[in-house]
Amino acid sequence: MSHRTNDMNWAEMSMEDVLLFAIEDENEAQKYYRHASTLTGNTHTRDVLLRLAEMEKGHAEVLRQELEELRLEREEETGMAD
């Protein structure tokens, strides 16, 4: 969870850039929760942290699907692949 958003120039970012940034952020959050789960001795806390990690994984997958759709739409519009 980098929270680098203050350094970002959102006005100049493409939708693809935003999605790539969001995917990276979700992946970082997943790593954070997984790591935190290894540090706790409390079973309930560990389970919650692992569930949160799985949620972040799901968020990243949804964002990857959105990115793929965006790229396919662009391909159809331009008639060209990247």
C-alpha positions as CSV (number, residue, x, y, z in Angstrom):
1,M,0.0,0.0,0.0
2,S,2.2,2.7,-1.3
3,H,-0.2,5.6,-1.2
4,R,2.0,7.5,-3.7
5,T,-1.0,9.4,-4.9
6,N,0.3,12.8,-3.7
7,D,3.2,12.4,-6.2
8,M,0.9,11.5,-9.1
9,N,-0.2,14.0,-11.8
10,W,-3.6,12.5,-12.3
11,A,-4.5,15.0,-15.0
12,E,-1.8,13.6,-17.3
13,M,-2.5,9.9,-16.6
14,S,-4.3,7.7,-19.1
15,M,-6.9,5.2,-18.0
16,E,-4.4,2.5,-18.6
17,D,-1.9,4.2,-16.3
18,V,-4.6,4.5,-13.6
19,L,-5.4,0.8,-13.9
20,L,-1.8,-0.2,-13.8
21,F,-1.2,1.9,-10.8
22,A,-4.2,0.5,-9.0
23,I,-3.2,-3.1,-9.8
24,E,0.3,-2.4,-8.4
25,D,-1.3,-0.9,-5.3
26,E,-3.6,-4.0,-4.8
27,N,-0.6,-6.3,-5.2
28,E,1.3,-4.3,-2.6
29,A,-1.7,-4.4,-0.2
30,Q,-1.9,-8.2,-0.7
31,K,1.8,-8.6,0.2
32,Y,1.3,-6.4,3.2
33,Y,-1.6,-8.4,4.6
34,R,0.2,-11.7,4.0
35,H,3.3,-10.5,5.7
36,A,1.3,-9.1,8.6
37,S,-0.4,-12.5,9.0
38,T,2.9,-14.1,9.6
39,L,3.7,-11.7,12.4
40,T,0.7,-12.3,14.6
41,G,0.3,-15.1,17.1
42,N,-3.5,-14.6,17.2
43,T,-5.3,-17.1,15.0
44,H,-8.4,-14.9,14.5
45,T,-6.2,-11.9,13.5
46,R,-4.2,-14.1,11.1
47,D,-7.4,-15.4,9.5
48,V,-8.7,-11.8,9.0
49,L,-5.4,-10.7,7.5
50,L,-5.4,-13.6,5.1
51,R,-9.0,-12.9,4.1
52,L,-8.0,-9.3,3.4
53,A,-5.1,-10.5,1.3
54,E,-7.5,-12.6,-0.7
55,M,-9.8,-9.7,-1.2
56,E,-6.9,-7.6,-2.5
57,K,-6.0,-10.4,-4.9
58,G,-9.6,-10.3,-6.2
59,H,-9.5,-6.6,-6.6
60,A,-6.3,-6.9,-8.6
61,E,-7.9,-9.5,-10.9
62,V,-11.0,-7.3,-11.5
63,L,-8.6,-4.4,-12.4
64,R,-6.6,-6.7,-14.7
65,Q,-9.9,-7.6,-16.5
66,E,-10.8,-4.0,-16.9
67,L,-7.3,-3.3,-18.3
68,E,-7.7,-6.1,-20.8
69,E,-11.1,-4.8,-21.9
70,L,-9.7,-1.3,-22.3
71,R,-6.8,-2.6,-24.4
72,L,-9.2,-4.7,-26.6
73,E,-11.5,-1.7,-27.1
74,R,-8.5,0.4,-28.1
75,E,-7.4,-2.4,-30.5
76,E,-10.9,-2.5,-32.1
77,E,-11.0,1.3,-32.4
78,T,-7.5,1.6,-34.0
79,G,-7.5,-1.7,-35.8
80,M,-4.0,-2.3,-34.3
81,A,-2.6,-4.2,-31.4
82,D,0.0,-2.7,-29.1
